[in-house]
Amino acid sequence: MARLALVSGSTEPDVLLKAVALYEIALQAKLKGQDVAILDEEKRLVSEIDGI
C-alpha cells in the first residue's frame, strides 16, 4: 500500500478509502448484472474486472 500511496501522491489511508469505494462500485454493478471494465481512449475494451 505504501507504493500505491507514493506513486499516486496520496496517503495510505486515502489509498485504502479509494480501494473500498472502488470495491463498493464494482459490487453494486455486479448485483445489477453489470460488469466493470477498463476502456482505452476510443472506448475499446482493454480489460474486464472479474472476481468481485
PDBQT receptor file of N, H, CA, C and O in Angstrom, charges set to zero:
ATOM      1  N   MET A   1       0.822  -1.180   0.000  1.00  0.00    +0.000 N 
ATOM      2  CA  MET A   1       0.000   0.000   0.000  1.00  0.00    +0.000 C 
ATOM      3  C   MET A   1       0.872   1.252   0.000  1.00  0.00    +0.000 C 
ATOM      4  O   MET A   1       0.477   2.276  -0.557  1.00  0.00    +0.000 OA
ATOM      5  N   ALA A   2       2.028   1.186   0.603  1.00  0.00    +0.000 N 
ATOM      6  H   ALA A   2       2.349   0.354   1.056  1.00  0.00    +0.000 HD
ATOM      7  CA  ALA A   2       2.929   2.336   0.635  1.00  0.00    +0.000 C 
ATOM      8  C   ALA A   2       3.343   2.734  -0.778  1.00  0.00    +0.000 C 
ATOM      9  O   ALA A   2       3.429   3.921  -1.093  1.00  0.00    +0.000 OA
ATOM     10  N   ARG A   3       3.599   1.743  -1.627  1.00  0.00    +0.000 N 
ATOM     11  H   ARG A   3       3.529   0.779  -1.371  1.00  0.00    +0.000 HD
ATOM     12  CA  ARG A   3       3.989   2.036  -3.014  1.00  0.00    +0.000 C 
ATOM     13  C   ARG A   3       2.863   2.741  -3.753  1.00  0.00    +0.000 C 
ATOM     14  O   ARG A   3       3.105   3.706  -4.478  1.00  0.00    +0.000 OA
ATOM     15  N   LEU A   4       1.628   2.266  -3.573  1.00  0.00    +0.000 N 
ATOM     16  H   LEU A   4       1.432   1.482  -2.984  1.00  0.00    +0.000 HD
ATOM     17  CA  LEU A   4       0.486   2.897  -4.226  1.00  0.00    +0.000 C 
ATOM     18  C   LEU A   4       0.319   4.339  -3.760  1.00  0.00    +0.000 C 
ATOM     19  O   LEU A   4       0.030   5.226  -4.562  1.00  0.00    +0.000 OA
ATOM     20  N   ALA A   5       0.499   4.568  -2.470  1.00  0.00    +0.000 N 
ATOM     21  H   ALA A   5       0.734   3.847  -1.818  1.00  0.00    +0.000 HD
ATOM     22  CA  ALA A   5       0.396   5.930  -1.938  1.00  0.00    +0.000 C 
ATOM     23  C   ALA A   5       1.475   6.818  -2.536  1.00  0.00    +0.000 C 
ATOM     24  O   ALA A   5       1.201   7.950  -2.934  1.00  0.00    +0.000 OA
ATOM     25  N   LEU A   6       2.686   6.316  -2.600  1.00  0.00    +0.000 N 
ATOM     26  H   LEU A   6       2.908   5.396  -2.277  1.00  0.00    +0.000 HD
ATOM     27  CA  LEU A   6       3.797   7.101  -3.145  1.00  0.00    +0.000 C 
ATOM     28  C   LEU A   6       3.576   7.440  -4.613  1.00  0.00    +0.000 C 
ATOM     29  O   LEU A   6       3.728   8.594  -5.015  1.00  0.00    +0.000 OA
ATOM     30  N   VAL A   7       3.221   6.451  -5.408  1.00  0.00    +0.000 N 
ATOM     31  H   VAL A   7       3.097   5.514  -5.081  1.00  0.00    +0.000 HD
ATOM     32  CA  VAL A   7       3.035   6.658  -6.846  1.00  0.00    +0.000 C 
ATOM     33  C   VAL A   7       1.859   7.593  -7.134  1.00  0.00    +0.000 C 
ATOM     34  O   VAL A   7       1.911   8.383  -8.076  1.00  0.00    +0.000 OA
ATOM     35  N   SER A   8       0.809   7.505  -6.330  1.00  0.00    +0.000 N 
ATOM     36  H   SER A   8       0.767   6.864  -5.564  1.00  0.00    +0.000 HD
ATOM     37  CA  SER A   8      -0.382   8.316  -6.584  1.00  0.00    +0.000 C 
ATOM     38  C   SER A   8      -0.339   9.680  -5.899  1.00  0.00    +0.000 C 
ATOM     39  O   SER A   8      -1.185  10.535  -6.159  1.00  0.00    +0.000 OA
ATOM     40  N   GLY A   9       0.631   9.880  -5.038  1.00  0.00    +0.000 N 
ATOM     41  H   GLY A   9       1.319   9.185  -4.827  1.00  0.00    +0.000 HD
ATOM     42  CA  GLY A   9       0.716  11.147  -4.320  1.00  0.00    +0.000 C 
ATOM     43  C   GLY A   9      -0.328  11.265  -3.229  1.00  0.00    +0.000 C 
ATOM     44  O   GLY A   9      -0.703  12.370  -2.838  1.00  0.00    +0.000 OA
ATOM     45  N   SER A  10      -0.804  10.121  -2.732  1.00  0.00    +0.000 N 
ATOM     46  H   SER A  10      -0.500   9.223  -3.050  1.00  0.00    +0.000 HD
ATOM     47  CA  SER A  10      -1.818  10.082  -1.682  1.00  0.00    +0.000 C 
ATOM     48  C   SER A  10      -1.214   9.529  -0.405  1.00  0.00    +0.000 C 
ATOM     49  O   SER A  10      -0.057   9.109  -0.374  1.00  0.00    +0.000 OA
ATOM     50  N   THR A  11      -2.013   9.536   0.638  1.00  0.00    +0.000 N 
ATOM     51  H   THR A  11      -2.952   9.877   0.613  1.00  0.00    +0.000 HD
ATOM     52  CA  THR A  11      -1.609   8.881   1.873  1.00  0.00    +0.000 C 
ATOM     53  C   THR A  11      -2.121   7.445   1.852  1.00  0.00    +0.000 C 
ATOM     54  O   THR A  11      -3.017   7.109   1.078  1.00  0.00    +0.000 OA
ATOM     55  N   GLU A  12      -1.550   6.601   2.706  1.00  0.00    +0.000 N 
ATOM     56  H   GLU A  12      -0.822   6.874   3.336  1.00  0.00    +0.000 HD
ATOM     57  CA  GLU A  12      -2.013   5.219   2.778  1.00  0.00    +0.000 C 
ATOM     58  C   GLU A  12      -3.486   5.129   3.182  1.00  0.00    +0.000 C 
ATOM     59  O   GLU A  12      -4.214   4.327   2.597  1.00  0.00    +0.000 OA
ATOM     60  N   PRO A  13      -3.957   5.917   4.158  1.00  0.00    +0.000 N 
ATOM     61  CA  PRO A  13      -5.400   5.864   4.460  1.00  0.00    +0.000 C 
ATOM     62  C   PRO A  13      -6.268   6.274   3.268  1.00  0.00    +0.000 C 
ATOM     63  O   PRO A  13      -7.338   5.700   3.066  1.00  0.00    +0.000 OA
ATOM     64  N   ASP A  14      -5.825   7.256   2.477  1.00  0.00    +0.000 N 
ATOM     65  H   ASP A  14      -4.956   7.722   2.642  1.00  0.00    +0.000 HD
ATOM     66  CA  ASP A  14      -6.583   7.652   1.290  1.00  0.00    +0.000 C 
ATOM     67  C   ASP A  14      -6.627   6.531   0.258  1.00  0.00    +0.000 C 
ATOM     68  O   ASP A  14      -7.659   6.306  -0.374  1.00  0.00    +0.000 OA
ATOM     69  N   VAL A  15      -5.511   5.827   0.086  1.00  0.00    +0.000 N 
ATOM     70  H   VAL A  15      -4.672   6.010   0.599  1.00  0.00    +0.000 HD
ATOM     71  CA  VAL A  15      -5.489   4.694  -0.844  1.00  0.00    +0.000 C 
ATOM     72  C   VAL A  15      -6.489   3.638  -0.393  1.00  0.00    +0.000 C 
ATOM     73  O   VAL A  15      -7.215   3.082  -1.217  1.00  0.00    +0.000 OA
ATOM     74  N   LEU A  16      -6.535   3.359   0.886  1.00  0.00    +0.000 N 
ATOM     75  H   LEU A  16      -5.946   3.810   1.556  1.00  0.00    +0.000 HD
ATOM     76  CA  LEU A  16      -7.462   2.364   1.409  1.00  0.00    +0.000 C 
ATOM     77  C   LEU A  16      -8.912   2.805   1.220  1.00  0.00    +0.000 C 
ATOM     78  O   LEU A  16      -9.755   1.998   0.829  1.00  0.00    +0.000 OA
ATOM     79  N   LEU A  17      -9.210   4.069   1.491  1.00  0.00    +0.000 N 
ATOM     80  H   LEU A  17      -8.525   4.725   1.809  1.00  0.00    +0.000 HD
ATOM     81  CA  LEU A  17     -10.570   4.571   1.287  1.00  0.00    +0.000 C 
ATOM     82  C   LEU A  17     -10.984   4.498  -0.178  1.00  0.00    +0.000 C 
ATOM     83  O   LEU A  17     -12.118   4.134  -0.486  1.00  0.00    +0.000 OA
ATOM     84  N   LYS A  18     -10.077   4.839  -1.075  1.00  0.00    +0.000 N 
ATOM     85  H   LYS A  18      -9.155   5.135  -0.825  1.00  0.00    +0.000 HD
ATOM     86  CA  LYS A  18     -10.377   4.775  -2.505  1.00  0.00    +0.000 C 
ATOM     87  C   LYS A  18     -10.584   3.331  -2.953  1.00  0.00    +0.000 C 
ATOM     88  O   LYS A  18     -11.445   3.058  -3.790  1.00  0.00    +0.000 OA
ATOM     89  N   ALA A  19      -9.802   2.412  -2.404  1.00  0.00    +0.000 N 
ATOM     90  H   ALA A  19      -9.103   2.635  -1.725  1.00  0.00    +0.000 HD
ATOM     91  CA  ALA A  19      -9.949   0.995  -2.745  1.00  0.00    +0.000 C 
ATOM     92  C   ALA A  19     -11.315   0.476  -2.305  1.00  0.00    +0.000 C 
ATOM     93  O   ALA A  19     -11.972  -0.256  -3.046  1.00  0.00    +0.000 OA
ATOM     94  N   VAL A  20     -11.738   0.850  -1.114  1.00  0.00    +0.000 N 
ATOM     95  H   VAL A  20     -11.204   1.445  -0.513  1.00  0.00    +0.000 HD
ATOM     96  CA  VAL A  20     -13.038   0.415  -0.611  1.00  0.00    +0.000 C 
ATOM     97  C   VAL A  20     -14.156   1.025  -1.458  1.00  0.00    +0.000 C 
ATOM     98  O   VAL A  20     -15.140   0.348  -1.759  1.00  0.00    +0.000 OA
ATOM     99  N   ALA A  21     -14.017   2.289  -1.843  1.00  0.00    +0.000 N 
ATOM    100  H   ALA A  21     -13.218   2.838  -1.599  1.00  0.00    +0.000 HD
ATOM    101  CA  ALA A  21     -15.030   2.941  -2.681  1.00  0.00    +0.000 C 
ATOM    102  C   ALA A  21     -15.126   2.252  -4.038  1.00  0.00    +0.000 C 
ATOM    103  O   ALA A  21     -16.225   2.033  -4.547  1.00  0.00    +0.000 OA
ATOM    104  N   LEU A  22     -13.986   1.911  -4.622  1.00  0.00    +0.000 N 
ATOM    105  H   LEU A  22     -13.093   2.089  -4.209  1.00  0.00    +0.000 HD
ATOM    106  CA  LEU A  22     -13.983   1.225  -5.909  1.00  0.00    +0.000 C 
ATOM    107  C   LEU A  22     -14.610  -0.165  -5.786  1.00  0.00    +0.000 C 
ATOM    108  O   LEU A  22     -15.347  -0.595  -6.673  1.00  0.00    +0.000 OA
ATOM    109  N   TYR A  23     -14.320  -0.863  -4.697  1.00  0.00    +0.000 N 
ATOM    110  H   TYR A  23     -13.721  -0.514  -3.977  1.00  0.00    +0.000 HD
ATOM    111  CA  TYR A  23     -14.924  -2.171  -4.460  1.00  0.00    +0.000 C 
ATOM    112  C   TYR A  23     -16.437  -2.051  -4.339  1.00  0.00    +0.000 C 
ATOM    113  O   TYR A  23     -17.172  -2.881  -4.876  1.00  0.00    +0.000 OA
ATOM    114  N   GLU A  24     -16.904  -1.029  -3.641  1.00  0.00    +0.000 N 
ATOM    115  H   GLU A  24     -16.307  -0.355  -3.205  1.00  0.00    +0.000 HD
ATOM    116  CA  GLU A  24     -18.344  -0.833  -3.488  1.00  0.00    +0.000 C 
ATOM    117  C   GLU A  24     -19.014  -0.604  -4.843  1.00  0.00    +0.000 C 
ATOM    118  O   GLU A  24     -20.082  -1.155  -5.110  1.00  0.00    +0.000 OA
ATOM    119  N   ILE A  25     -18.389   0.205  -5.693  1.00  0.00    +0.000 N 
ATOM    120  H   ILE A  25     -17.522   0.652  -5.476  1.00  0.00    +0.000 HD
ATOM    121  CA  ILE A  25     -18.926   0.457  -7.033  1.00  0.00    +0.000 C 
ATOM    122  C   ILE A  25     -18.970  -0.846  -7.830  1.00  0.00    +0.000 C 
ATOM    123  O   ILE A  25     -19.966  -1.138  -8.491  1.00  0.00    +0.000 OA
ATOM    124  N   ALA A  26     -17.899  -1.622  -7.769  1.00  0.00    +0.000 N 
ATOM    125  H   ALA A  26     -17.089  -1.384  -7.232  1.00  0.00    +0.000 HD
ATOM    126  CA  ALA A  26     -17.842  -2.884  -8.508  1.00  0.00    +0.000 C 
ATOM    127  C   ALA A  26     -18.881  -3.872  -7.992  1.00  0.00    +0.000 C 
ATOM    128  O   ALA A  26     -19.507  -4.579  -8.782  1.00  0.00    +0.000 OA
ATOM    129  N   LEU A  27     -19.072  -3.930  -6.680  1.00  0.00    +0.000 N 
ATOM    130  H   LEU A  27     -18.563  -3.356  -6.038  1.00  0.00    +0.000 HD
ATOM    131  CA  LEU A  27     -20.050  -4.844  -6.104  1.00  0.00    +0.000 C 
ATOM    132  C   LEU A  27     -21.467  -4.431  -6.496  1.00  0.00    +0.000 C 
ATOM    133  O   LEU A  27     -22.283  -5.286  -6.841  1.00  0.00    +0.000 OA
ATOM    134  N   GLN A  28     -21.768  -3.151  -6.448  1.00  0.00    +0.000 N 
ATOM    135  H   GLN A  28     -21.106  -2.456  -6.167  1.00  0.00    +0.000 HD
ATOM    136  CA  GLN A  28     -23.091  -2.673  -6.854  1.00  0.00    +0.000 C 
ATOM    137  C   GLN A  28     -23.357  -3.009  -8.328  1.00  0.00    +0.000 C 
ATOM    138  O   GLN A  28     -24.466  -3.406  -8.686  1.00  0.00    +0.000 OA
ATOM    139  N   ALA A  29     -22.346  -2.850  -9.169  1.00  0.00    +0.000 N 
ATOM    140  H   ALA A  29     -21.446  -2.528  -8.878  1.00  0.00    +0.000 HD
ATOM    141  CA  ALA A  29     -22.503  -3.200 -10.582  1.00  0.00    +0.000 C 
ATOM    142  C   ALA A  29     -22.799  -4.691 -10.733  1.00  0.00    +0.000 C 
ATOM    143  O   ALA A  29     -23.682  -5.079 -11.497  1.00  0.00    +0.000 OA
ATOM    144  N   LYS A  30     -22.062  -5.519 -10.006  1.00  0.00    +0.000 N 
ATOM    145  H   LYS A  30     -21.345  -5.204  -9.384  1.00  0.00    +0.000 HD
ATOM    146  CA  LYS A  30     -22.272  -6.967 -10.090  1.00  0.00    +0.000 C 
ATOM    147  C   LYS A  30     -23.691  -7.339  -9.671  1.00  0.00    +0.000 C 
ATOM    148  O   LYS A  30     -24.335  -8.171 -10.310  1.00  0.00    +0.000 OA
ATOM    149  N   LEU A  31     -24.170  -6.724  -8.603  1.00  0.00    +0.000 N 
ATOM    150  H   LEU A  31     -23.647  -6.048  -8.084  1.00  0.00    +0.000 HD
ATOM    151  CA  LEU A  31     -25.516  -7.024  -8.114  1.00  0.00    +0.000 C 
ATOM    152  C   LEU A  31     -26.590  -6.612  -9.114  1.00  0.00    +0.000 C 
ATOM    153  O   LEU A  31     -27.702  -7.140  -9.085  1.00  0.00    +0.000 OA
ATOM    154  N   LYS A  32     -26.262  -5.672  -9.997  1.00  0.00    +0.000 N 
ATOM    155  H   LYS A  32     -25.359  -5.244 -10.020  1.00  0.00    +0.000 HD
ATOM    156  CA  LYS A  32     -27.195  -5.231 -11.041  1.00  0.00    +0.000 C 
ATOM    157  C   LYS A  32     -26.980  -5.992 -12.346  1.00  0.00    +0.000 C 
ATOM    158  O   LYS A  32     -27.621  -5.690 -13.353  1.00  0.00    +0.000 OA
ATOM    159  N   GLY A  33     -26.078  -6.983 -12.335  1.00  0.00    +0.000 N 
ATOM    160  H   GLY A  33     -25.557  -7.229 -11.517  1.00  0.00    +0.000 HD
ATOM    161  CA  GLY A  33     -25.801  -7.748 -13.544  1.00  0.00    +0.000 C 
ATOM    162  C   GLY A  33     -24.900  -7.012 -14.520  1.00  0.00    +0.000 C 
ATOM    163  O   GLY A  33     -24.860  -7.344 -15.705  1.00  0.00    +0.000 OA
ATOM    164  N   GLN A  34     -24.183  -6.021 -14.030  1.00  0.00    +0.000 N 
ATOM    165  H   GLN A  34     -24.217  -5.751 -13.067  1.00  0.00    +0.000 HD
ATOM    166  CA  GLN A  34     -23.288  -5.231 -14.879  1.00  0.00    +0.000 C 
ATOM    167  C   GLN A  34     -21.847  -5.673 -14.669  1.00  0.00    +0.000 C 
ATOM    168  O   GLN A  34     -21.537  -6.403 -13.727  1.00  0.00    +0.000 OA
ATOM    169  N   ASP A  35     -20.973  -5.220 -15.562  1.00  0.00    +0.000 N 
ATOM    170  H   ASP A  35     -21.225  -4.627 -16.327  1.00  0.00    +0.000 HD
ATOM    171  CA  ASP A  35     -19.551  -5.515 -15.475  1.00  0.00    +0.000 C 
ATOM    172  C   ASP A  35     -18.764  -4.236 -15.264  1.00  0.00    +0.000 C 
ATOM    173  O   ASP A  35     -19.239  -3.140 -15.561  1.00  0.00    +0.000 OA
ATOM    174  N   VAL A  36     -17.550  -4.392 -14.745  1.00  0.00    +0.000 N 
ATOM    175  H   VAL A  36     -17.165  -5.283 -14.504  1.00  0.00    +0.000 HD
ATOM    176  CA  VAL A  36     -16.616  -3.284 -14.601  1.00  0.00    +0.000 C 
ATOM    177  C   VAL A  36     -15.461  -3.555 -15.553  1.00  0.00    +0.000 C 
ATOM    178  O   VAL A  36     -14.928  -4.664 -15.594  1.00  0.00    +0.000 OA
ATOM    179  N   ALA A  37     -15.079  -2.541 -16.315  1.00  0.00    +0.000 N 
ATOM    180  H   ALA A  37     -15.512  -1.640 -16.282  1.00  0.00    +0.000 HD
ATOM    181  CA  ALA A  37     -14.036  -2.740 -17.323  1.00  0.00    +0.000 C 
ATOM    182  C   ALA A  37     -13.168  -1.496 -17.447  1.00  0.00    +0.000 C 
ATOM    183  O   ALA A  37     -13.543  -0.409 -17.008  1.00  0.00    +0.000 OA
ATOM    184  N   ILE A  38     -12.006  -1.678 -18.052  1.00  0.00    +0.000 N 
ATOM    185  H   ILE A  38     -11.702  -2.561 -18.409  1.00  0.00    +0.000 HD
ATOM    186  CA  ILE A  38     -11.109  -0.581 -18.388  1.00  0.00    +0.000 C 
ATOM    187  C   ILE A  38     -11.163  -0.410 -19.896  1.00  0.00    +0.000 C 
ATOM    188  O   ILE A  38     -10.980  -1.369 -20.646  1.00  0.00    +0.000 OA
ATOM    189  N   LEU A  39     -11.415   0.810 -20.334  1.00  0.00    +0.000 N 
ATOM    190  H   LEU A  39     -11.564   1.589 -19.725  1.00  0.00    +0.000 HD
ATOM    191  CA  LEU A  39     -11.507   1.121 -21.757  1.00  0.00    +0.000 C 
ATOM    192  C   LEU A  39     -10.368   2.052 -22.154  1.00  0.00    +0.000 C 
ATOM    193  O   LEU A  39      -9.872   2.821 -21.332  1.00  0.00    +0.000 OA
ATOM    194  N   ASP A  40      -9.957   1.978 -23.416  1.00  0.00    +0.000 N 
ATOM    195  H   ASP A  40     -10.361   1.353 -24.084  1.00  0.00    +0.000 HD
ATOM    196  CA  ASP A  40      -8.947   2.905 -23.895  1.00  0.00    +0.000 C 
ATOM    197  C   ASP A  40      -9.617   4.206 -24.346  1.00  0.00    +0.000 C 
ATOM    198  O   ASP A  40     -10.822   4.385 -24.172  1.00  0.00    +0.000 OA
ATOM    199  N   GLU A  41      -8.831   5.100 -24.921  1.00  0.00    +0.000 N 
ATOM    200  H   GLU A  41      -7.852   4.954 -25.063  1.00  0.00    +0.000 HD
ATOM    201  CA  GLU A  41      -9.331   6.411 -25.330  1.00  0.00    +0.000 C 
ATOM    202  C   GLU A  41     -10.472   6.332 -26.347  1.00  0.00    +0.000 C 
ATOM    203  O   GLU A  41     -11.315   7.226 -26.413  1.00  0.00    +0.000 OA
ATOM    204  N   GLU A  42     -10.492   5.267 -27.130  1.00  0.00    +0.000 N 
ATOM    205  H   GLU A  42      -9.807   4.540 -27.077  1.00  0.00    +0.000 HD
ATOM    206  CA  GLU A  42     -11.540   5.096 -28.139  1.00  0.00    +0.000 C 
ATOM    207  C   GLU A  42     -12.658   4.178 -27.670  1.00  0.00    +0.000 C 
ATOM    208  O   GLU A  42     -13.428   3.650 -28.472  1.00  0.00    +0.000 OA
ATOM    209  N   LYS A  43     -12.732   3.996 -26.360  1.00  0.00    +0.000 N 
ATOM    210  H   LYS A  43     -12.106   4.425 -25.708  1.00  0.00    +0.000 HD
ATOM    211  CA  LYS A  43     -13.787   3.192 -25.737  1.00  0.00    +0.000 C 
ATOM    212  C   LYS A  43     -13.724   1.718 -26.103  1.00  0.00    +0.000 C 
ATOM    213  O   LYS A  43     -14.740   1.024 -26.058  1.00  0.00    +0.000 OA
ATOM    214  N   ARG A  44     -12.534   1.230 -26.467  1.00  0.00    +0.000 N 
ATOM    215  H   ARG A  44     -11.709   1.794 -26.503  1.00  0.00    +0.000 HD
ATOM    216  CA  ARG A  44     -12.345  -0.197 -26.735  1.00  0.00    +0.000 C 
ATOM    217  C   ARG A  44     -11.954  -0.886 -25.434  1.00  0.00    +0.000 C 
ATOM    218  O   ARG A  44     -11.203  -0.344 -24.623  1.00  0.00    +0.000 OA
ATOM    219  N   LEU A  45     -12.478  -2.083 -25.259  1.00  0.00    +0.000 N 
ATOM    220  H   LEU A  45     -13.088  -2.523 -25.918  1.00  0.00    +0.000 HD
ATOM    221  CA  LEU A  45     -12.209  -2.856 -24.047  1.00  0.00    +0.000 C 
ATOM    222  C   LEU A  45     -10.736  -3.223 -23.958  1.00  0.00    +0.000 C 
ATOM    223  O   LEU A  45     -10.174  -3.826 -24.872  1.00  0.00    +0.000 OA
ATOM    224  N   VAL A  46     -10.121  -2.849 -22.843  1.00  0.00    +0.000 N 
ATOM    225  H   VAL A  46     -10.577  -2.359 -22.100  1.00  0.00    +0.000 HD
ATOM    226  CA  VAL A  46      -8.729  -3.211 -22.577  1.00  0.00    +0.000 C 
ATOM    227  C   VAL A  46      -8.693  -4.377 -21.596  1.00  0.00    +0.000 C 
ATOM    228  O   VAL A  46      -7.928  -5.325 -21.772  1.00  0.00    +0.000 OA
ATOM    229  N   SER A  47      -9.525  -4.299 -20.566  1.00  0.00    +0.000 N 
ATOM    230  H   SER A  47     -10.147  -3.529 -20.423  1.00  0.00    +0.000 HD
ATOM    231  CA  SER A  47      -9.536  -5.339 -19.542  1.00  0.00    +0.000 C 
ATOM    232  C   SER A  47     -10.881  -5.339 -18.820  1.00  0.00    +0.000 C 
ATOM    233  O   SER A  47     -11.457  -4.282 -18.563  1.00  0.00    +0.000 OA
ATOM    234  N   GLU A  48     -11.369  -6.520 -18.498  1.00  0.00    +0.000 N 
ATOM    235  H   GLU A  48     -10.901  -7.379 -18.707  1.00  0.00    +0.000 HD
ATOM    236  CA  GLU A  48     -12.588  -6.640 -17.717  1.00  0.00    +0.000 C 
ATOM    237  C   GLU A  48     -12.208  -7.095 -16.311  1.00  0.00    +0.000 C 
ATOM    238  O   GLU A  48     -11.359  -7.970 -16.145  1.00  0.00    +0.000 OA
ATOM    239  N   ILE A  49     -12.831  -6.506 -15.316  1.00  0.00    +0.000 N 
ATOM    240  H   ILE A  49     -13.521  -5.795 -15.451  1.00  0.00    +0.000 HD
ATOM    241  CA  ILE A  49     -12.527  -6.815 -13.919  1.00  0.00    +0.000 C 
ATOM    242  C   ILE A  49     -13.425  -7.969 -13.477  1.00  0.00    +0.000 C 
ATOM    243  O   ILE A  49     -14.648  -7.836 -13.458  1.00  0.00    +0.000 OA
ATOM    244  N   ASP A  50     -12.816  -9.098 -13.124  1.00  0.00    +0.000 N 
ATOM    245  H   ASP A  50     -11.822  -9.206 -13.139  1.00  0.00    +0.000 HD
ATOM    246  CA  ASP A  50     -13.548 -10.273 -12.654  1.00  0.00    +0.000 C 
ATOM    247  C   ASP A  50     -13.224 -10.530 -11.187  1.00  0.00    +0.000 C 
ATOM    248  O   ASP A  50     -12.299  -9.938 -10.632  1.00  0.00    +0.000 OA
ATOM    249  N   GLY A  51     -13.977 -11.398 -10.581  1.00  0.00    +0.000 N 
ATOM    250  H   GLY A  51     -14.729 -11.880 -11.032  1.00  0.00    +0.000 HD
ATOM    251  CA  GLY A  51     -13.668 -11.846  -9.238  1.00  0.00    +0.000 C 
ATOM    252  C   GLY A  51     -14.250 -11.005  -8.120  1.00  0.00    +0.000 C 
ATOM    253  O   GLY A  51     -13.852 -11.151  -6.964  1.00  0.00    +0.000 OA
ATOM    254  N   ILE A  52     -15.181 -10.130  -8.445  1.00  0.00    +0.000 N 
ATOM    255  H   ILE A  52     -15.504 -10.011  -9.384  1.00  0.00    +0.000 HD
ATOM    256  CA  ILE A  52     -15.813  -9.307  -7.409  1.00  0.00    +0.000 C 
ATOM    257  C   ILE A  52     -17.024 -10.056  -6.897  1.00  0.00    +0.000 C 
ATOM    258  O   ILE A  52     -17.726  -9.564  -6.013  1.00  0.00    +0.000 OA
TER     259      ILE A  52
